[in-house]
């Protein structure tokens, strides 16, 4: 199921695709990496995404295109080339999405199919969604996990928040607690063995998490359900924040 809306005055497909990618970049770019206005920064990245896609992933061809889009870089082409290489690596999914748009237009695919195809590619970024959900749930759990709780558990508050956020994800994304325990164990098997940790203790911790953080687990399950429906990351995070009373 594709989730998207349109107005009474639909935009051209090129504008729709641009909006999709810009929206995705808004959530993908880490704020601490930005030293100018975020919207301006994202537009600069978008130019590089377009150039790499239009150059069919050939950086030399992408550079020619980029210098036409941003002629002020003609005085420093090596700088722009390096930026294109970085864009091709860091924003590969967005490049793939724009390339799909260009290729589909060339094949005369209808606009709705193009839109849905671009959406599917952009929303396939599981790593980004997991990262942003971890941040969101950490923010929510920080409202409950105090310094006193951390002291009682003889660990740092930041580590405790991060750990419980991970537990919430594990429980929400598995059918049973035992499945969640197995995923946790096999993802950290070397650490478990080195520190002589038992799966039984992890099961107890996850069971306690399931009892204490029912609402948070339900919110994470909602996020996964929306992801299965191809909802964009903005919609998913917005819904989760509402459920967690963060907005």
N, C-alpha and C positions, 0 to 999 in steps of 0.2 A: 504494500500500500504506500503510495507516494503522498506525502503531506505537503501541500503548498497552497497558497491563496493567490488570487489575482483581483485586480480592481475592475471597475466598470470600463476603464480606459486602459486596456492591457498594454504593457510596454513591448517594444520590439524584443525579439529573443536575445539579441546581442546585449541589450541593457539588462535583461533578466539574468543572463549568465554572469555579467559583470557584477551585478548586485549579489548574486549567490557567492561568488568568490570573495568579494570584498567583505561580506558578512562573515565568511569562514575565517578570513585572515584576521578580522577583528578579535576573534576568540583564540586564534593560534599564536599571535605575536605576544610575547611576554612584555608587560609594561616596563619592567626594569631595563629592557634593552633599548628603550626609546628615549631620545633626547630632543625630539621635536614634537609637534602636534601629532597625535596618534593617527588621525585620519589622513594627514599628509604623508606620514610614514607608510601607512598601508597602501596608499595609492602608488608610491614609489615601488613597493614590492610588486604590486599588481602589474606595473609596466614591465618589470623583469619577467614575471610569469608569462605575460603575453608574448614577449620577445622570444623566450625559450621555446614556447609552444609553437609559435609561428615559424621559428627556425627549425622545426622538427627535431628538437633536442640537440642540434648541432650548434655549439657555442659560437663558432665563427660566424655562422649565419645569423644567430641570435644577436650577436654584437652589431652587425650591419643594421638590423631592424631597430635595435635599441638606440643606436646613434641617430636614426631618423626621428624616433619618438622624443629623444632627449639630446638634441644637437649640442648642448653645452658640454657634453661628455667627449666631444670630438677632440678637445684639448687634452683629455686624459683617458684614452681608450682602454688602457690596461686596468685602470680602476673599475671601469664599467664591466670589463670582461670578468674580473674577479667577483664582482657583485652577481653577475649572471651565473657563474659557477656555483656560488653559494645558494642562489635562488633555486637552481636545478636540484640541489641536494636537499635543502631545508624545506622546500615547498613543492616537492615532487608530485604530491597528490593534486595540488592546485594546478600545476602545469599539465598533468594528465587530463584534468577536467576541461581546461581550456583547449587542449589539443583535440579532445573528443568533440567539443563544440565546433571547432574549425573543420575537422574531418567530416562530421555529420552534415554540416552546411554544404560542404563540397559534394557530398553524396545525395544532397537534396532531401534529407530526412525532415519529417514534419517537426514544427517547433515544439509541440508538447513532448514528443519522444526525445528530442534533444534536451529539453529542460529536465526531464526525468533522468536521463542518462548522466547529465552533469551532476545532478543532486546525488545520485547513487555513488558516484566517484568521490565527491566531496565528503559525504557522510560515512565513507568507509574508513575514516581515520580513527580507528579504535584507540590508538595510543593517545591521541589528543583528548578524546572524550574521557578516557580513564584518568588522565592527568588532571583535567579540570574538575571532574567529579571528586577526585581525591582532595583537591583544594577546597571544594565546596563543603564536603562532609567534614573535613578537618575544621573548617570555620564553624560549622554547626556544633560539632562535638566539643569545641573549645568553650562553648557556653555552659557545659556541664562538668567538664573535667578541670577541676581547680588545682592550684598549687598544692593544696592540702591533700587531695587525692593522690597526686603524684608522689608526694613525700611518703604517704602511707604505703604506696606500692614500690617505694625505693627506686624510682626512675625519674627521668626528666619529663616535664609536662608535655613538651613538644613531641618526644618519642611516644608517649602514651597516647596522645591524640592521633598521631600518624598510625600507630598500631591498631587502635580501635576503628579508625576509618578503613583500614585494610580488612579488618575482620567483618565490618559491615558489607563491604564489597564481596568478600568470599561467601558469606551466608546468602546474600541476595542473588548471586550468580550461580549457585549450586542448588540442586533439588533437596539435598539432605545435609545435615551437619557433618555426617561421616564423609560425604563427598567433599565438603569444604575443608575438612581436616586433611584428607588425602592431597588435595591441591596445595594446601599450605606446606605440608610435609615434603612433597616431591619437588616443590619449587625452591625449597631451602634444605634439601636433604643433607648436604655437606655440613651446614651449620647445626642441624639437629644432632648429627652423629658426633661432631667435634665437641659439642657442649653437653652431650649425653642427655638430650631432651627427649621426652616421651610424647607420643601422639595423644596419650590419654590426657595430659595436661593441656594440650592445645584444644582438645575437644571440650574440656571443662571451660576454658576461656571463651570459646566460641558459643557455648551454651549460655554462659553468663551474658555475653554480648547480645545474644538473641533475646534474652529476657529484658535487659535494660534498654536496648535501643531498637524497639519494635518499629517505631515511627520512621526512624532513619533507614532501617532495612526495607520497609515498605516503599519509601521514597526512592531508594536505589533500584528496587524492582520496577518501579514506574519508569525510571530512566532507561532501563534495559528494554522495557516494552516499547517505549517511544523510539528507541534506536532500531528495534526490529521493524518498526513501521516507516523507517527512513526519515524520521524527523531530524531537522538540522540541529546542530549543537546549541544554538541560541535558544530554540524552543525547549530542548531538553533541560538545559541549565536553568532557564526561567521557571519551568514547571517545578523542578526540584527545589529551587530556592523558595518558591511559594509554599510548598509542602513543609519545608523546614523552617518557615517563618523568618527567612533571611532577607525578604524584600517586601 
